[in-house]
Amino acid sequence: MRLVAQYSFNNGQEAVAGKYPQLLEEIKLVIAGVDASSHKTKISKEKTMVGKQLYAPLKLNKSFKQLFESHGWRSVRVPCDYPTNLYLNGYTPSNLRAGAFREMDFVKEKLGIELQFGKYAFMVYNVCAKMTIFKKLGHIDAGVEIVPVKRFAEKMSSGVSYFEQFAWDLQARGVADIDIPVLILGIDA
């Protein structure tokens, strides 16, 4: 895989390169170490691409996971104890999910990484909510979000979001006082 684009959200480039230069190099090594061609194994059943061979996001994720873990990166999972005191008029939920959690894909030395080959909402959630939560809980100080660029996303299932769309929205949104520094990296096969 190739690193082909980057966007510095809330001074993410400066924060990551300044505080974690060796980890940024590891991230680049991992990206370069993923052989995308071996993951172009999914045969589409989607109406607009029937029979087309696509990249398989689950296999790509597995490859990234193996490489990040070989460099000492680990996922961090935190339990979600949902509040029950917010229900009105004595309402009691019948199926409040026990064992719920939030998980960051990879963390090392307080730098968090999220890898996203999914829907657009997950990219936004990762940067604008999840990373903020993990910072508040003391697990990370800055983040890196790795996403496909448009050209790569077009070779996956429909609905996979991409770097260009994400960067535009973050620029248009602006930075809020709770946002943490995040470096958005765009990758291609």
URPE-V177052 format. One record per residue. N is the residue number from 1. PHI is phi in radians with two decimals (* if undefined). PSI is psi in radians with two decimals (* if undefined). OMEGA is omega in radians with two decimals (none if undefined). Layout:
# URPE-V177052
N,PHI,PSI,OMEGA ; N,PHI,PSI,OMEGA
This chain:
# URPE-V177052
1,*,2.79,-3.13 ; 2,-2.20,2.44,2.97 ; 3,-1.45,2.05,-3.04 ; 4,-2.16,-0.13,-3.13 ; 5,-2.72,2.68,3.02 ; 6,-2.63,2.59,3.10 ; 7,-2.35,2.27,-3.12 ; 8,-1.67,1.84,3.11 ; 9,-1.65,2.17,3.14 ; 10,0.94,0.83,3.13 ; 11,1.09,0.58,-3.13 ; 12,-1.07,-0.72,3.13 ; 13,-1.05,-0.84,-3.12 ; 14,-1.12,-0.75,-3.11 ; 15,-1.16,-0.80,-3.08 ; 16,-1.26,-0.85,-3.13 ; 17,-1.16,-0.60,-3.11 ; 18,-1.30,-0.78,-3.05 ; 19,-1.66,-0.47,-3.03 ; 20,-2.27,0.85,-3.07 ; 21,-1.05,-0.66,-3.14 ; 22,-1.22,-0.60,3.11 ; 23,-1.27,-0.61,3.08 ; 24,-1.11,-0.68,3.08 ; 25,-1.14,-0.68,3.07 ; 26,-1.07,-0.74,3.12 ; 27,-1.05,-0.78,3.12 ; 28,-1.12,-0.67,3.09 ; 29,-1.11,-0.73,3.12 ; 30,-1.09,-0.84,3.14 ; 31,-0.99,-0.83,-3.13 ; 32,-1.15,-0.43,-3.09 ; 33,-1.43,-0.19,3.13 ; 34,-1.49,2.13,3.11 ; 35,-1.55,1.64,-3.08 ; 36,-1.06,-0.62,-3.06 ; 37,-1.05,-0.51,3.13 ; 38,-1.34,-0.10,-3.13 ; 39,-1.95,0.21,3.08 ; 40,-1.59,1.24,-2.96 ; 41,-2.15,-0.11,-3.07 ; 42,-1.52,2.22,3.06 ; 43,-1.70,2.07,-3.03 ; 44,-1.20,2.45,3.00 ; 45,-1.98,0.09,-3.12 ; 46,-1.24,2.51,-3.07 ; 47,-0.91,-0.71,-3.07 ; 48,-1.47,-0.15,-3.09 ; 49,-2.48,0.60,-3.08 ; 50,-0.95,2.23,3.08 ; 51,1.43,-0.11,-3.12 ; 52,-1.31,2.41,3.11 ; 53,-1.44,2.21,-3.05 ; 54,-2.18,2.87,3.00 ; 55,-1.28,2.44,-3.12 ; 56,-1.69,1.84,-3.11 ; 57,-0.97,-0.66,-3.13 ; 58,-1.12,-0.69,3.11 ; 59,-1.23,-0.67,3.06 ; 60,-1.07,-0.80,3.11 ; 61,-1.00,-0.77,-3.12 ; 62,-1.09,-0.73,3.13 ; 63,-1.13,-0.79,3.08 ; 64,-1.04,-0.78,-3.12 ; 65,-1.02,-0.82,3.14 ; 66,-1.05,-0.77,-3.11 ; 67,-1.22,-0.75,3.11 ; 68,-1.09,-0.76,-3.14 ; 69,-1.11,-0.58,3.11 ; 70,-1.16,-0.32,3.08 ; 71,-1.73,0.16,3.07 ; 72,1.57,0.15,3.07 ; 73,-1.37,2.49,-3.13 ; 74,-2.35,2.63,3.04 ; 75,-1.33,2.68,3.08 ; 76,-2.19,2.21,-3.11 ; 77,-2.06,2.31,3.09 ; 78,-2.12,2.43,3.14 ; 79,-1.27,2.62,3.06 ; 80,-1.93,1.85,3.05 ; 81,-1.63,1.63,-3.06 ; 82,-1.15,2.39,3.13 ; 83,-1.23,2.47,3.09 ; 84,-1.94,-0.08,-3.11 ; 85,-1.49,0.10,-3.09 ; 86,-1.71,-0.12,-3.14 ; 87,-1.30,2.59,-3.09 ; 88,-1.72,2.65,2.99 ; 89,0.91,0.73,3.08 ; 90,1.23,0.25,3.13 ; 91,-1.08,2.38,3.07 ; 92,-2.16,2.14,3.13 ; 93,-1.18,2.50,-3.13 ; 94,-1.54,-0.33,-3.03 ; 95,-2.50,0.98,3.10 ; 96,-1.27,2.12,-2.98 ; 97,-1.17,2.03,3.05 ; 98,-1.45,2.59,3.09 ; 99,1.38,0.25,3.12 ; 100,-1.18,2.64,-3.11 ; 101,-2.68,2.90,2.94 ; 102,-2.11,2.53,-3.07 ; 103,-2.38,2.37,3.01 ; 104,-1.70,2.35,-3.04 ; 105,-0.97,-0.90,-3.07 ; 106,-2.54,2.41,3.08 ; 107,-2.43,2.42,3.04 ; 108,-2.67,2.24,3.10 ; 109,0.90,0.67,3.10 ; 110,1.21,0.37,2.96 ; 111,-1.91,2.18,-3.12 ; 112,-1.80,2.52,3.10 ; 113,-2.20,2.35,2.95 ; 114,-2.09,2.32,3.10 ; 115,-1.92,2.17,-3.01 ; 116,-2.31,1.97,3.02 ; 117,-2.03,0.57,-3.05 ; 118,-2.06,-2.69,-3.09 ; 119,-1.22,2.73,-3.08 ; 120,-0.97,-0.74,-3.07 ; 121,-1.00,-0.54,-3.14 ; 122,-1.23,-0.62,3.08 ; 123,-1.08,-0.84,-3.14 ; 124,-1.10,-0.78,3.13 ; 125,-1.04,-0.79,-3.12 ; 126,-0.97,-0.86,-3.04 ; 127,-1.41,-0.71,-3.01 ; 128,-1.64,-0.14,3.11 ; 129,-2.33,-1.09,-3.01 ; 130,-1.02,-0.83,-3.11 ; 131,-1.13,-0.61,3.08 ; 132,-1.12,-0.74,3.12 ; 133,-1.09,-0.82,-3.12 ; 134,-1.16,-0.52,3.02 ; 135,-1.17,-0.83,-3.13 ; 136,-1.07,-0.59,3.13 ; 137,-1.44,-0.03,3.05 ; 138,1.51,0.22,-3.11 ; 139,-1.53,-0.52,-3.12 ; 140,-2.42,2.79,3.01 ; 141,-1.98,-0.44,-3.13 ; 142,-2.62,2.93,-3.09 ; 143,-2.40,2.84,3.03 ; 144,-2.30,2.26,3.07 ; 145,-1.98,2.13,-3.14 ; 146,-1.85,2.12,-3.06 ; 147,-2.42,2.74,3.09 ; 148,-1.32,2.61,2.95 ; 149,-1.40,2.93,-3.05 ; 150,-0.95,-0.79,-3.10 ; 151,-1.02,-0.67,3.12 ; 152,-1.32,-0.74,-3.13 ; 153,-1.06,-0.56,3.13 ; 154,-1.17,-0.24,3.12 ; 155,-1.77,0.35,3.06 ; 156,-2.16,-3.07,3.10 ; 157,-1.01,2.70,3.10 ; 158,-1.13,2.60,3.13 ; 159,1.67,-0.16,3.09 ; 160,-1.26,2.25,-3.12 ; 161,-1.43,3.07,-3.03 ; 162,-2.59,2.82,-3.04 ; 163,-0.90,-0.88,-3.02 ; 164,-1.05,-0.78,3.11 ; 165,-1.10,-0.78,-3.10 ; 166,-1.12,-0.82,3.13 ; 167,-1.10,-0.72,3.13 ; 168,-1.06,-0.81,-3.12 ; 169,-1.12,-0.71,3.12 ; 170,-1.15,-0.67,3.07 ; 171,-1.11,-0.78,-3.12 ; 172,-1.18,-0.62,3.14 ; 173,-1.20,-0.74,-3.04 ; 174,1.49,3.14,-3.08 ; 175,-1.81,2.35,3.07 ; 176,-1.74,2.85,-3.07 ; 177,-1.17,-0.27,3.11 ; 178,-1.67,-0.15,-3.10 ; 179,-1.19,2.50,3.09 ; 180,-1.77,2.86,3.09 ; 181,-1.17,2.24,3.14 ; 182,-2.38,2.31,3.05 ; 183,-1.75,2.06,3.13 ; 184,-1.63,2.15,-3.13 ; 185,-1.96,2.23,3.10 ; 186,-1.73,2.26,-3.09 ; 187,-2.11,2.72,3.09 ; 188,-2.43,2.79,-3.14 ; 189,-1.32,*,none
